[in-house]
Amino acid sequence: MNSVSPRSNPYKIISDFWGESLSSDLLQRIEDAPPEHVEEFESRIYDYGSDMAHMPDLPKGHLRPVLTFSTADVLQGRQKEALDGLALVLLLYAHEIVMDDVTWFLSDPDPKVRHRVGEWLLKTQPLYEQGIIHFRPVTSAKRHPSRFESIPKESVTDVRQAVLDNLHTASPIDAELLDLLADAFLQDVTAYFSFVQVWPGNVNQLLRTEAEYAILQALLNRSVPRLDLREVALRRLTQLTVPEFRVDIDSLVAIRRNDDLFGDWREGLAQSLSNVGPIEPGDDEAAITASSVIFSEMQDYNRRIKDQVEQSPALRSIKKGTAKFGVATLAAGAGFLAGGNITTALASAGASQVMDSAMRYLAMRKDRAQGRAVEDLVMSFGQNMIVTPRTTDVARISQMTLKGRLSDG
């Protein structure tokens, strides 16, 4: 049972205001409600405030990625209220997920939006009650104004280059758009450093594009400029091509709850990840061995899923292609964590607010390590996409970043 505070429980918020538990009948009432009643409901939601509540312990080898509305969503034309569909796709491969509370959309002026989101909540309630879905205000936390500060020139250059090298666009990116995209992607990537301080060891970073992976790699390298960079590393443990599905709530919830093969796939992955001990960043042989073992162990599970998709008319009907699923390890060696004052080293390098997040994260890892090499798992999921940023996309990205800007100073 998912036992959390009322703010993180949309079903309690709904029943408190509407006087009954969420059902098909109540959903019709919400859809037909007069505007003044809908506005009153919105005000009541505000009364609950914002809550980054406790997160249950994460079993070893399990993945609990944090899903936020991101730059990748804008570039793919996805609206924020449609993020709940992506969550269900991710839950075929991840054990749990942390995502924004969608209760707000039940106060949308459009009755169709209210109906769609209410239907999603109704059908996914069993997943919430089993502790598979966790609702927290993660996107708003990511966009807090305190996170929009300048970072050193060297890091700006690296972030821009990572976007240029890893974001596939149909036309060249001008300097202004490059700055905006770099700023937005940086916000997406560094949000994890804040989340992991609230829920240490109990959430995983989710990377949606190769650009984000490259930015994280560059950012970590630049965040410790006066230390041995071989002591901090982001390494891929596995990358698999998996079926991706269009959003069909009934089908995806049914697969997640009842499909043994997808369940075996997730548990096989958890077992493989659990068997891999912490890898020192400089130990290339151990990293290669771990990657080979996980890839080998997952091949049979992957083949069986692909075969089932091809043999099942129901699964074939919702399949829309393939996606790249990956797991990487964010490792810091014992020598790095035990030696010197990380905070002082980073501060003296000119790091400011955005770097402070990485700084506090690494310091926290030092506390967790107790003289041992430690690692965090990073999940990646997405398609290779070619994007053409439109005027509307640029405006949305600019709004998302609150006009935050990287600085050359």
C-alpha positions as CSV (number, residue, x, y, z in Angstrom):
1,M,0.0,0.0,0.0
2,N,1.3,3.5,-0.9
3,S,1.1,5.3,2.4
4,V,2.1,9.0,2.0
5,S,0.9,12.4,3.0
6,P,-2.4,13.7,1.5
7,R,-0.6,16.0,-0.9
8,S,1.1,13.1,-2.6
9,N,-2.2,11.1,-2.8
10,P,-4.4,12.4,-5.6
11,Y,-7.1,9.9,-4.7
12,K,-7.5,11.4,-1.2
13,I,-7.6,15.0,-2.6
14,I,-10.4,13.9,-5.0
15,S,-12.4,12.1,-2.3
16,D,-12.0,14.9,0.2
17,F,-13.4,17.5,-2.2
18,W,-16.0,15.6,-4.2
19,G,-17.3,13.5,-1.2
20,E,-16.7,10.1,-2.8
21,S,-13.9,7.9,-4.1
22,L,-12.9,8.2,-7.7
23,S,-15.2,6.1,-10.0
24,S,-16.7,6.2,-13.4
25,D,-19.7,8.0,-12.0
26,L,-17.6,10.6,-10.2
27,L,-15.5,11.1,-13.3
28,Q,-18.7,12.0,-15.2
29,R,-19.6,14.5,-12.4
30,I,-16.1,16.1,-12.7
31,E,-16.4,16.3,-16.4
32,D,-19.8,17.9,-16.3
33,A,-19.1,20.2,-13.3
34,P,-19.8,23.9,-13.7
35,P,-16.8,26.2,-14.1
36,E,-17.2,27.7,-10.6
37,H,-17.1,24.3,-9.0
38,V,-14.0,23.3,-11.0
39,E,-12.3,26.6,-9.9
40,E,-13.1,25.8,-6.3
41,F,-11.5,22.4,-6.7
42,E,-8.4,24.0,-8.0
43,S,-8.2,26.3,-5.0
44,R,-8.6,23.3,-2.7
45,I,-5.7,21.6,-4.4
46,Y,-3.6,24.7,-3.7
47,D,-4.5,24.4,0.0
48,Y,-2.7,21.1,0.2
49,G,0.6,22.9,-0.6
50,S,3.7,21.2,-2.1
51,D,5.2,18.1,-0.6
52,M,8.5,16.3,-1.5
53,A,7.5,13.6,0.9
54,H,9.5,10.6,2.1
55,M,10.3,8.0,-0.5
56,P,10.3,4.3,0.4
57,D,13.6,2.4,0.3
58,L,14.5,1.2,-3.1
59,P,15.4,-2.5,-3.4
60,K,18.9,-3.2,-4.7
61,G,19.0,-3.4,-8.5
62,H,15.5,-1.8,-8.9
63,L,15.0,1.3,-11.0
64,R,12.8,4.2,-9.8
65,P,13.4,7.0,-12.4
66,V,12.2,10.5,-11.8
67,L,10.0,11.6,-14.8
68,T,9.7,15.4,-15.3
69,F,8.4,17.5,-18.1
70,S,11.5,18.2,-20.1
71,T,13.1,19.8,-23.2
72,A,12.8,16.4,-24.9
73,D,9.0,16.5,-24.5
74,V,8.8,20.0,-26.1
75,L,11.0,18.9,-29.0
76,Q,8.8,15.9,-29.6
77,G,5.6,18.0,-29.4
78,R,4.3,16.4,-26.2
79,Q,2.1,18.4,-24.0
80,K,2.6,18.2,-20.2
81,E,-0.7,16.6,-19.6
82,A,0.3,13.7,-21.9
83,L,3.3,12.8,-19.8
84,D,1.2,10.3,-17.9
85,G,1.2,8.1,-21.0
86,L,4.9,8.0,-21.2
87,A,5.0,7.0,-17.6
88,L,3.1,3.8,-18.4
89,V,5.5,2.9,-21.2
90,L,8.5,3.4,-18.9
91,L,6.8,1.2,-16.3
92,L,7.1,-1.8,-18.6
93,Y,10.9,-1.6,-18.1
94,A,11.4,0.3,-14.8
95,H,10.2,-1.1,-11.5
96,E,8.6,2.1,-10.2
97,I,8.4,5.7,-11.2
98,V,8.3,9.2,-9.6
99,M,6.2,11.7,-11.5
100,D,4.2,14.9,-11.1
101,D,0.8,14.8,-9.5
102,V,-1.7,15.0,-12.3
103,T,-4.6,16.1,-10.0
104,W,-4.2,19.6,-11.3
105,F,-5.5,18.6,-14.7
106,L,-8.8,17.6,-13.1
107,S,-9.3,21.4,-12.7
108,D,-8.6,22.2,-16.4
109,P,-11.3,24.3,-18.1
110,D,-11.5,21.8,-20.9
111,P,-13.9,18.9,-19.9
112,K,-12.1,16.6,-22.3
113,V,-8.8,17.1,-20.4
114,R,-10.5,16.4,-17.1
115,H,-12.0,13.2,-18.5
116,R,-8.8,11.9,-19.9
117,V,-6.7,12.6,-16.8
118,G,-9.5,11.2,-14.5
119,E,-9.7,8.1,-16.6
120,W,-5.9,7.7,-16.3
121,L,-6.0,8.1,-12.5
122,L,-8.9,5.6,-12.3
123,K,-7.2,2.9,-14.3
124,T,-3.8,3.3,-12.7
125,Q,-5.0,3.4,-9.1
126,P,-3.9,-0.2,-8.5
127,L,-0.4,0.7,-9.6
128,Y,-0.4,3.6,-7.1
129,E,-1.8,1.5,-4.3
130,Q,1.0,-1.1,-5.0
131,G,3.6,1.6,-4.6
132,I,4.6,1.5,-8.3
133,I,3.7,5.1,-9.0
134,H,4.8,7.9,-6.7
135,F,3.4,11.4,-7.1
136,R,5.6,14.4,-6.2
137,P,5.9,17.9,-7.6
138,V,9.2,17.1,-9.4
139,T,8.9,19.4,-12.4
140,S,8.1,22.5,-10.3
141,A,11.0,21.7,-8.0
142,K,13.3,21.5,-11.1
143,R,12.2,24.9,-12.2
144,H,12.7,26.7,-8.9
145,P,14.3,30.1,-9.5
146,S,17.1,29.4,-7.1
147,R,18.5,26.9,-9.7
148,F,19.0,29.5,-12.4
149,E,22.4,30.9,-12.0
150,S,25.5,31.2,-14.1
151,I,28.2,28.5,-14.3
152,P,31.9,28.7,-15.3
153,K,32.8,29.5,-18.9
154,E,34.5,26.1,-19.3
155,S,31.3,24.3,-18.4
156,V,29.2,26.5,-20.7
157,T,31.4,25.5,-23.6
158,D,31.1,21.8,-22.8
159,V,27.4,21.9,-22.5
160,R,26.9,23.7,-25.8
161,Q,29.2,21.3,-27.5
162,A,27.3,18.3,-26.1
163,V,24.1,19.7,-27.5
164,L,25.7,20.3,-30.9
165,D,27.2,16.9,-31.1
166,N,24.3,14.8,-29.8
167,L,21.1,16.6,-30.8
168,H,20.1,15.7,-34.3
169,T,18.4,18.6,-36.0
170,A,17.0,19.0,-39.5
171,S,18.7,22.4,-39.8
172,P,21.6,24.2,-38.2
173,I,21.2,25.6,-34.7
174,D,22.0,29.3,-34.5
175,A,23.9,30.7,-31.5
176,E,20.8,32.1,-29.7
177,L,18.9,28.8,-30.0
178,L,22.0,26.8,-28.9
179,D,22.2,28.9,-25.7
180,L,18.5,28.3,-25.0
181,L,18.7,24.5,-25.6
182,A,21.9,24.2,-23.6
183,D,20.3,26.1,-20.7
184,A,17.1,23.9,-20.9
185,F,19.0,20.6,-21.1
186,L,21.3,21.6,-18.3
187,Q,18.2,22.2,-16.1
188,D,16.9,18.8,-16.9
189,V,20.2,17.0,-16.1
190,T,21.1,18.8,-12.9
191,A,17.6,18.4,-11.4
192,Y,18.7,14.9,-10.3
193,F,21.3,16.4,-8.0
194,S,18.6,18.1,-6.1
195,F,16.3,15.1,-6.1
196,V,18.9,12.7,-4.8
197,Q,19.6,15.0,-1.8
198,V,15.9,14.7,-0.8
199,W,15.7,11.0,-1.5
200,P,19.3,9.7,-1.2
201,G,19.7,6.2,-2.7
202,N,16.0,6.0,-3.5
203,V,15.6,7.5,-7.0
204,N,17.4,7.2,-10.3
205,Q,18.2,9.8,-12.9
206,L,16.3,9.4,-16.2
207,L,18.0,10.6,-19.4
208,R,15.8,11.0,-22.4
209,T,18.3,12.0,-25.1
210,E,22.0,11.4,-25.9
211,A,22.5,15.1,-25.5
212,E,21.5,14.8,-21.8
213,Y,24.0,11.9,-21.3
214,A,26.8,13.9,-22.9
215,I,25.9,16.9,-20.8
216,L,26.0,14.9,-17.5
217,Q,29.3,13.5,-18.5
218,A,30.8,16.9,-19.3
219,L,29.2,18.5,-16.2
220,L,30.7,15.9,-13.8
221,N,34.1,16.3,-15.4
222,R,34.0,20.1,-15.1
223,S,32.6,20.0,-11.6
224,V,35.8,18.6,-10.2
225,P,38.5,20.4,-12.2
226,R,41.2,20.3,-9.5
227,L,40.8,16.6,-8.7
228,D,41.7,13.4,-10.7
229,L,38.9,13.1,-13.2
230,R,39.6,9.3,-13.4
231,E,38.0,9.1,-10.0
232,V,34.5,10.2,-11.2
233,A,32.9,8.4,-14.1
234,L,29.7,7.8,-16.0
235,R,29.8,4.4,-17.6
236,R,27.2,2.5,-19.6
237,L,26.4,-0.9,-18.1
238,T,24.0,-1.9,-20.8
239,Q,22.0,-0.6,-23.7
240,L,19.2,-2.6,-25.3
241,T,16.8,-2.1,-28.1
242,V,13.3,-2.7,-26.7
243,P,9.8,-2.4,-28.1
244,E,8.1,1.0,-27.6
245,F,4.3,1.3,-27.5
246,R,1.8,4.0,-28.2
247,V,-0.3,5.1,-25.3
248,D,-3.2,2.8,-24.7
249,I,-4.0,3.0,-21.0
250,D,-5.9,-0.2,-20.7
251,S,-3.3,-2.3,-22.5
252,L,-0.3,-0.8,-20.8
253,V,-1.8,-1.1,-17.3
254,A,-2.8,-4.7,-18.1
255,I,0.7,-5.5,-19.3
256,R,2.3,-4.0,-16.2
257,R,0.0,-5.8,-13.8
258,N,-0.4,-9.2,-15.5
259,D,2.3,-9.9,-18.1
260,D,4.8,-12.4,-16.7
261,L,7.4,-11.9,-19.4
262,F,7.8,-8.1,-18.8
263,G,7.8,-8.9,-15.1
264,D,10.6,-11.5,-15.7
265,W,12.5,-8.9,-17.8
266,R,12.4,-6.4,-14.9
267,E,13.4,-8.9,-12.3
268,G,16.2,-10.3,-14.5
269,L,17.5,-6.8,-14.9
270,A,17.3,-6.2,-11.1
271,Q,19.2,-9.4,-10.5
272,S,21.9,-8.6,-13.0
273,L,22.4,-5.1,-11.6
274,S,22.5,-6.5,-8.0
275,N,25.2,-8.9,-9.0
276,V,27.5,-6.0,-10.2
277,G,29.4,-4.6,-7.3
278,P,30.7,-1.0,-7.1
279,I,33.1,-0.2,-9.9
280,E,36.1,2.0,-9.3
281,P,36.1,4.7,-12.1
282,G,39.6,3.8,-13.2
283,D,38.9,0.0,-13.4
284,D,38.2,-0.4,-17.1
285,E,38.4,-4.2,-17.0
286,A,35.7,-4.5,-14.3
287,A,33.5,-2.1,-16.2
288,I,33.8,-4.0,-19.4
289,T,33.2,-7.3,-17.6
290,A,30.1,-6.0,-15.9
291,S,28.7,-4.6,-19.1
292,S,29.3,-7.9,-20.9
293,V,27.6,-10.0,-18.1
294,I,24.5,-7.8,-18.0
295,F,24.2,-7.7,-21.8
296,S,24.5,-11.5,-21.9
297,E,22.1,-12.1,-19.1
298,M,19.5,-9.8,-20.6
299,Q,19.6,-11.1,-24.2
300,D,17.2,-14.1,-23.5
301,Y,14.7,-11.9,-21.7
302,N,14.9,-9.3,-24.5
303,R,14.4,-12.0,-27.2
304,R,11.4,-13.5,-25.4
305,I,9.7,-10.1,-25.1
306,K,10.3,-9.3,-28.8
307,D,8.9,-12.7,-29.8
308,Q,5.8,-12.2,-27.6
309,V,5.1,-8.8,-29.2
310,E,5.3,-10.3,-32.6
311,Q,3.0,-13.2,-31.7
312,S,0.4,-11.2,-29.8
313,P,-2.1,-9.3,-32.0
314,A,-3.0,-7.1,-29.0
315,L,0.7,-6.1,-28.4
316,R,1.3,-5.7,-32.1
317,S,-1.6,-3.3,-32.3
318,I,-0.1,-0.8,-29.9
319,K,3.6,-1.2,-30.8
320,K,4.9,1.9,-32.5
321,G,8.6,1.1,-32.9
322,T,11.6,0.6,-30.8
323,A,13.5,2.6,-28.2
324,K,16.9,2.5,-26.6
325,F,16.8,1.4,-23.0
326,G,20.0,1.8,-21.0
327,V,21.5,1.7,-17.6
328,A,24.7,3.5,-16.7
329,T,26.6,3.8,-13.4
330,L,27.6,7.1,-11.9
331,A,30.6,6.0,-9.9
332,A,33.0,7.7,-7.6
333,G,36.0,5.9,-6.3
334,A,36.9,5.4,-2.7
335,G,40.1,7.4,-3.1
336,F,38.3,10.4,-4.5
337,L,35.6,10.3,-1.9
338,A,38.0,9.9,1.0
339,G,40.6,12.4,-0.1
340,G,40.4,16.1,0.4
341,N,37.5,18.4,0.8
342,I,35.2,18.2,-2.2
343,T,33.2,21.2,-1.3
344,T,36.3,23.4,-1.0
345,A,37.8,22.1,-4.2
346,L,34.6,22.8,-6.2
347,A,34.0,26.2,-4.6
348,S,37.6,27.3,-5.4
349,A,37.0,26.4,-9.0
350,G,34.4,29.1,-9.3
351,A,31.3,27.0,-9.1
352,S,28.0,28.8,-8.5
353,Q,24.4,27.8,-7.8
354,V,24.0,25.1,-10.5
355,M,27.4,23.6,-9.6
356,D,26.4,23.7,-5.9
357,S,23.9,21.0,-6.7
358,A,26.6,18.7,-8.0
359,M,28.9,19.8,-5.2
360,R,26.4,18.9,-2.5
361,Y,25.6,15.6,-4.3
362,L,29.3,14.6,-4.4
363,A,29.7,15.5,-0.8
364,M,26.7,13.5,0.2
365,R,28.2,10.5,-1.7
366,K,31.3,10.9,0.4
367,D,29.2,10.5,3.5
368,R,27.4,7.5,2.1
369,A,30.6,5.9,0.9
370,Q,32.4,5.3,4.2
371,G,35.6,4.6,2.4
372,R,34.1,2.4,-0.3
373,A,33.6,3.0,-4.0
374,V,29.9,3.9,-4.5
375,E,27.7,4.2,-7.5
376,D,24.2,5.4,-8.5
377,L,22.3,3.9,-11.4
378,V,21.2,6.2,-14.3
379,M,18.4,5.0,-16.6
380,S,18.1,6.2,-20.2
381,F,15.1,5.7,-22.5
382,G,14.3,7.3,-25.8
383,Q,14.4,7.2,-29.6
384,N,16.9,8.5,-32.0
385,M,15.0,11.5,-33.2
386,I,15.6,14.3,-35.7
387,V,14.0,17.5,-34.4
388,T,13.2,20.8,-36.0
389,P,12.7,23.4,-33.3
390,R,9.8,25.6,-34.2
391,T,9.0,29.1,-33.0
392,T,6.4,27.7,-30.7
393,D,9.0,25.2,-29.3
394,V,11.5,28.0,-28.7
395,A,8.8,30.0,-26.8
396,R,7.9,27.0,-24.7
397,I,11.5,26.2,-23.8
398,S,12.2,29.8,-23.0
399,Q,9.2,29.8,-20.6
400,M,10.3,26.5,-19.0
401,T,13.7,27.9,-18.1
402,L,12.2,31.1,-16.7
403,K,14.5,32.9,-19.0
404,G,17.5,31.4,-17.2
405,R,20.7,31.7,-19.1
406,L,24.1,30.2,-19.1
407,S,26.8,32.8,-18.6
408,D,30.2,33.1,-20.2
409,G,31.4,34.9,-17.1
